[in-house]
Amino acid sequence: MSLERLKTARNRTIGTKQTVKAVEKGQAAMVFIAKDAEEFVVRDVIRLCGEKQVELVYVDTMAALGKACGIEVGAATAAIVKA
């Protein structure tokens, strides 16, 4: 269900750097994290989401997250950005 929201979202970020920026600026409405992503890659995103009280959704694989974002490679993180 939540992955469908990401697929249809008009505004989103893909990748850890862009997701961190969106969370820091208070623009992220929901953040998606791949369960198979390296811990050191997603640790800051998880911490920031806790601090900023942004909803976290875990996705089984980076490949599934990348596909939901419409890209042909895996993604460790993505976010739906407030309009």
Stockholm file with secondary structure:
# STOCKHOLM 1.0

chainA/1-83         MSLERLKTARNRTIGTKQTVKAVEKGQAAMVFIAKDAEEFVVRDVIRLCGEKQVELVYVDTMAALGKACGIEVGAATAAIVKA
#=GR chainA/1-83 SS CHHHHHHHCSSEEESHHHHHHHHHTTCEEEEEEETTSCHHHHHHHHHHHHHHTCEEEEESCHHHHHHHTTCSSCCSEEEEECC
#=GC SS_cons        CHHHHHHHCSSEEESHHHHHHHHHTTCEEEEEEETTSCHHHHHHHHHHHHHHTCEEEEESCHHHHHHHTTCSSCCSEEEEECC
//
